[in-house]
Amino acid sequence: MCSKFKYSGGWASQEFGGSDFGDKRLTDRLISLADRFSEAPEDPINQACNGWAETKAADRFFKNDSVDQNKILRTHIEQTVLRSKNEQTILAIQDTSYVSWILPKTKGHGVISRTPGKNVKTIESRGVVMHTCFAVSTEGVPLGLLDQKTFARQPLPEELKEKKKKGHNVNVPIEDNESIRWLESLKKARESTINKDIIVVTVCDREGDFYEFFELAHRRGSSTLVRAKGDRIINKASRYSEKTDDRLWSYLKRLQSSGKIEVEVPAKDECPQRTAILDVSHGEFIMNPPRNNIRHKTEELPDLHLNAVYIVEKNPPQDQEALEWMLITNLQIKNFDEAVEKVKWYCLRWRIEVFHKILKSGLKVEDCRLGTAERLIRYLTVMSIIAWRIFGITLVSRSCPNKPCTKLLAEDEWKVLYLKIKRTNLLPKKVPTLQEVVRWIAQLGGFLARKGDGDPGPITIWRGWKRLCDISERWSLANG
């Protein structure tokens, strides 16, 4: 189903208007800033703002300790839930991205990576960790954020540092581990739905493959779909069983293939685009709690009954790596069609990767110069919602290409767009489709729209959108 998105006039009020910072002027400032940044998303703050006074006001807003990340997100999350209310199933895609700031005077950020250096032992990259739960329909339409936690990584306590230096395993409770972010977003995803009949499936990459995540989903009745990280031991009779022949990969490989699917593999590096034929197997298994889990000291941890879907390319082209996925889910899988459905859902996890690309490569948030991690996090939260909006405009036309363009544009907007692109004074008798108007918008942003050009990208569409806003404003003034 193609939801009605408010992408044009008034969108910032819709997404931020309910924010409560204890001062209505701060809410008004947030709405104004969101409008400015969305009109010029690639520009730094001083260029996006209209003059020095507005730039200073933006700086004061991000410095204000009353402006909290969760308060900025609040109304947008409510709107995401409203956009989801008519869906039967939504995918709550979780992922972590690391936002780097290299400015030497930035304060409060933490180490996000260490790499060997040529003249020094290690080179440290500094920035913040951003963990996002991103709602997507099963058609692939981005509905918005359901949760986001952004924080500066804290150094390990000295005691744990010493243990790691000596090669000891450092086993800490999940509450004190960064992995807690996956559990917190899992809770938020299910709690945020209005219609409790909606199936909310939390989708994660291999970072989400750990026992506590599946156990929390079991206790709360939440649906999950996760790509397996390791070939864990499964189906043990008890925690202390030593003898078992079952490991996840070997167990699924022994099962008979239930069918084949074709997947289009995009071109990468020197490998051309190709069609891969994949065998699909699925089966039930028992995930046992890890023997070394620290919680065994105080409680009895349950075995979890789960399903796995294994897809593998048995005859890849020469010199190309075979495609292979192992997916774990607590959803029921009775047949081939249900297994393929889970594979298609997991393919939509890529949506959050594109969201991160828009945020960092398109909107250039890593160039921000606000000076402290706290201010940068507030800025990053606002820009995340703008990145969702850009992405939504890009994909709504691909998911619902034949729907009328009034799903996206106001009447004046599509009419002035049509007249501009077609170089005519006559309007069509039939309202254009979403697919048509998005390509026209992209043409305003430099897209050539030739036969073999494919679909326009999000930043090109956004450049065209900015031009359309300017053209529509002049049209309204001339005809007002």
Secondary structure, 3 states (H helix, E strand, C coil): CCCCCCCCCCHHHHHHCCCCCCCHHHHHHHHHHHHHHHHCCCCCHHHHCCCHHHHHHHHHHHHCCCCCHHHHHHHHHHHHHHHHCCCCEEEEEEEEEEEECCCCCCECCEEEEEEECCCCCEEEEEEEEEEEEEEEECCCCEEEEEEEEEECCCCCCHHHHHHHHCCCCCCCCHHHCCCHHHHHHHHHHHHCCCCCCCEEEEEECHHHCCHHHHHHHHHHCCEEEEECCCCCECCCCCCCCCCCCCEHHHHHHHCCCCEEEEEEECCECCECCEEEEEEEEEEEEEECCCCCCHHHHCCCCCCEEEEEEEEECCCCCCCCCCCEEEEEECCCCCCHHHHHHHHHHHHCCHHHHHHHHHHHHHCCHHHCCCCEHHHHHHHHHHHHHHHHHHHHHHHHHHHCCCCEHHHCCCHHHHHHHHHHHHCCCCCCCCCCEHHHHHHHHHHHCCCCCCCCCCCCCHHHHHHHHHHHHHHHHHHHHHHC
